Amino acid sequence: MTGVRYHLEHVFPESLGGTDVRDNLALTCATCNYYKSNHLLGMDEEGVASRPLLNPRKDRWHEHFEFDARSLKLKGKTAVGKRTVNQLRMNDPMQLEARALWAELDLYPERPTIT
């Protein structure tokens, strides 16, 4: 555990030439940031690789993901969503445990406020 609630993530990784401009930065949990690493592309459930992952600055979360309250899993609704769930391991046991606690406290799923 890092003790940090969120990481500042580079959508287009610095190692691939990405910069610190605001439009290239996003908040992410430590686990997702770790698994994203410097990947822009991911593999979906069917094994199709070399396709884009979700870009949190351009893509709308609700269009690509849904939350299953029974299983506590995030499910990809689109190919981009499925690849992102797979690449970032968004349904690993630790993530599911955290979601169960957040749901119990009425903190999940969060509804982002867009101003």
Residue pairs with C-beta under 8 A, 6 or more apart in sequence:
1 30
2 30
4 30
6 27
6 28
6 29
6 30
7 27
7 28
7 29
7 30
7 33
8 25
8 26
8 27
9 25
9 26
9 27
9 28
9 32
9 33
9 36
10 18
10 20
10 24
10 25
11 18
11 24
11 25
11 26
11 55
11 56
11 57
12 18
12 24
12 40
13 37
13 38
13 39
13 40
14 20
15 38
16 38
16 40
18 24
23 57
24 57
26 56
26 57
28 36
28 56
31 88
31 89
31 92
31 94
31 95
32 88
32 90
35 87
35 88
35 89
36 53
36 87
36 88
39 53
39 87
40 52
40 53
41 49
41 50
41 51
41 52
41 53
41 83
42 49
42 51
42 52
42 53
42 83
42 84
42 86
42 87
43 49
43 51
43 83
43 86
43 87
44 51
44 76
44 79
44 82
44 83
44 86
45 82
45 86
48 79
51 79
51 80
51 83
52 80
52 83
53 80
53 83
53 84
53 87
53 88
54 61
54 64
54 80
54 81
54 84
59 80
61 112
63 77
63 78
64 76
64 77
64 78
64 80
64 81
64 84
65 74
65 75
65 76
65 77
65 81
65 84
65 85
66 74
66 75
66 77
67 73
67 74
67 75
67 108
67 109
68 74
68 75
69 103
71 96
72 96
72 99
72 100
72 103
73 91
73 96
74 85
74 90
74 91
75 81
75 85
76 82
76 83
76 84
76 85
76 86
84 90
85 91
89 95
99 108
102 108
103 109
